[in-house]
């Protein structure tokens, strides 16, 4: 069952920091466009990509579990193939992240079940930027 607008609104208005798995430093990539938008809306974006040292001046981490524990992460947003999501979900759960967001074209029922069983929420095949815009949500703080 697709998430309700109120569930999406609640998640996006509470969140402040979003780790983007598969964030590219290339401006023409969807992950980069989404990250730029989220930053313009005041979210802190943490890059998770072992192939790049940093994006937007933020250190890039090779995995979700490599992000320092003292760094708040509210949402793990995934730009990877659907079959690669379960280990990312497991890392997010171990880190205590309660929201796993799978971008357009990314869905994995196993990963969603893992997150839900751990008391979290999972979104599949939805663009985080698109949902934020569609709901007309305000910025969460000053642009980053």
Buried (B, 14 or more C-beta within 10 A) or exposed (E): EEBEEEEBBEBBEEBBBBBBBBBBBEEEBBBBBBBBBBBEBBBBBBBBBEEBEEBBEBBBBEBBBEBEEEEBBBBBBBBBEBEBBBBBBBBBBEBEBBBBBBBBEBBBEEBBEBBEEBEBBBBBEBBBBEBBEEBEBEEBEEEB
